[in-house]
Structure formats: C-alpha cells, structure tokens
Amino acid sequence: MNLFSREMSIQQLEERKKADIERQKKRDSRGSKEFSKKIELTTTIVFLSKEREIPPVLSNLDPILSDEGFYGIQLAIEDNLTTGRFVGHDYNSKMIQVSLKEDLLTEFNKLVDSGLRYFVADLNDKELLEISNLSQKKNKDVIIMNVRSTANSLRGRDCKSNLFHIPPSRAMLADALTQYLVKKKWNKWFLVIGNEENDKLFADALKFSAKKFNVKIKEERKWDYEADLRRTAQKEIPLFTKGVKYDVLVVSDEKGIFGEYLPYRTWNPNIVVGTQGLTPKSWHRTHEQWGAVQMQNRFRRTSGRWMTETDYASWVAVRSLGEAITRLGNNNVEEVKNFLVSKKFGLGAYKGVKVSFRSWNNQLRQPILISAARSMVTVSPQEGYIHPLSELDTIGFDKPESTCKF
C-alpha cells in the first residue's frame, strides 16, 4: 500500500464499515434526541435547484453527482439542532428540484406564496438574479443563499439585498492565488484563456488581480484548438507554449476542456496554476486543519463520497441561518438579514477563523484554500497582507472597490 495515498485500501474500507455499524447500533440504543424545551419556533429551509441536461463527460474519473448540497444541508440541520433542542428551536428542510419542463420562476413564486422565506439556491447566475428580482417585485421578504455561482456581477452591479453569497467570487479566488504567487516571487505570468464566457470572466478577474498586486502578464493567448487532446496534447501544447519566458502558466478553463492537459507538456518546465494545477478553492478533500478532518469524516460516513465546494457552501448557508436565528431568538427575515451582516455575526467553519458577511455586498469573507490535486499547499490571505478591519478583506472587492448599491 502507498503510505502517501489519501485513498483507502479495501481493508480500511471494511474496517470503516464495521465501525460505522457499531456507531449506528449505539445511536439506535440511545434513541432519538429529545427537545429539552418545548418547541416554540420552527424554521423551514428550502434547498432549491434546477434539473440540468447532462453534457458528455470530459473525464471518466469525475463522477456526475446528482446530490450535491443535499448532505451538506442535512449535516447543518443536525448541527443547528444541537443548540436548537435546548432553546426550543426546530429546523427542517424541503428539497425542491425544478424539472426541465417546469418554469423556475413559477415554481419559486408558488414556494414564496406558500409562506417559505429561507432558500439555499444551487442555481446559475441568471437564475439567481431572476428569483431575487421576483421576490423584490412581489415585496416578499426572503433570504436567498447562493451556494454555487462565483460571478463578480452578482456581488457588484447586479447585487441584491436579499441575495447572500457563500462561494468566493472570482475576484476572491484570483486574489487568493495571486497573493501566493507574489509571495513566491512568481511575478511573470503566461495567461491562457479558454473560449467559454466564464473563462473570459475568470481571466478578467486574474488580470485585475495582477494589476492590483503589481504582477506582469508577459503573454496572453486564447486556446482555440478543437483537436482531441487525449491524442494530440503531446504535439499541440509544446508548440502552443513555445517562445515565452515566464514564471508560471496561468490558465482560465473552468470546464476543464484543455487545462488538465497543460501540466508536464509545456515547452518550458514551469508550473501550471489557475483553474487547473495549483487552484484556489473554498473547500478541498485534502483539507484537514482546524477540525476539518472531523467534518470530512462526518460527511463521508453520511454520503459515501468526498465533500464538494457546493456541499460545503450548503452547510455554511444553513449554519449561518441557524446561528442568526439562535442569537436573535426569532426567525424574522428582516432581523436575520440585518444580523448576518452585522459585527455580531461570526461562524466557525473549519478554516481557522470565524467567517462573516461583508455588509456592502453580502459576500461571505473567508480564507481560500490553495491546493494541488492531492494535497493542500497553503491558505490565503497570505501572511503580511494587512487590512484595517479584517485581513480577509485583502482578497476580493473591498468596500471602496465595490460597485454594489442595494
């Protein structure tokens, strides 16, 4: 067995199964936990998603997950009840997936009209904007927790007071990565950009970050090859990357169409960073510091798989609502909304410091994990970056830079 492997052997899997069975027997023998105080407040949180047409897989190594977010919600509900049982607060969840044939706005409208006010939304940029606009037009006070979109625009010109963002924005991801590259004195970049719109958006964030931290982009090239790289990568990539002197190859390829083929095939022996290679993430399966290993193990016992960024974001979203409701003693939407962006709010989220929301754009300020495929490398913000209020605000749009106007 490879001692450095993070995968488990068959023997280890069998041992874990036995341990899980024993734990379940002990839980069953204890019975269900009782509320120490009569239930005085019940909060229902809706996990709202949209069915998608599944495109052809780019790699058989990556499973297609149909349950992202679900187990994060369940674990967070369980954590909320740890305190809730003592103060008479109950929490439950509704899982709503809008089918391909159904209209998202119509279904969201029905949920709001039925009295539901708290939503954890696994939706794309346009859909998030549409449902937040609809609730404001209907004058319905709701809170929508975005758990997938990284769009800068939703934290800027298109921001909404009822829309909170758990995933880091592209600006935060770019700044987190840039801080580490600057620390390593890798200040000369070769930027490669894919053809998708999201690739251009992340590339814009990288270029803004480069200017912000005084990094020089030596060369910028667009990847427009259509050949099957599984067969032609060894020929195409050396030629594509030839003729440039740089420290790091920075790639913007969010779908992973070509980026995975860049490492080890470039003309110069330089590392690859960005959406592939060394990447900035809100969560990673190798993260083990600050109690994260316990969270990883809890999640795997429940789901049978690794925790993804969307799973983590869903957990943070529900825990944030639970923390606010517990502190306030009620689930009034307006009061919860104000508390989330106040200085009183802070949540332990397995990242070494408490996370909180920026009052100027409802973005969760949080450390960013910089990781390779099978190891954690560092965490940003990097040491030495100082801010008058919070070092976490050295990544992403600070208040003076924000274009958000609620």
Secondary structure by P-SEA (a helix, b strand, c coil): cccccccccaaaaaaaaaaaaaaaaaaaaaccccccccccbbbbbbbbbbbbccccccccccccccccaaaaaaaaaaaaaccccccbbbbbbbbbbbcccccaaaaaaaaaaaccccccccccaaaaaaaaaaaaaacbbbbbbbccccccccccccccccbbbccccaaaaaaaaaaaaaaacccccbbbbcccaaaaaaaaaaaaaaaaacccccccccccccccccccccccccccccccccccbbbbbcccccccccccccccccccccccccccccccccccccaaaaaaaaaaaaccccccaaaaaaaaaaaaaaaaaaaaccccaaaaaaaaacccccccccccbbbbbccccbbbbbbbbbbccccccccccccccccccccccccccccccccccc
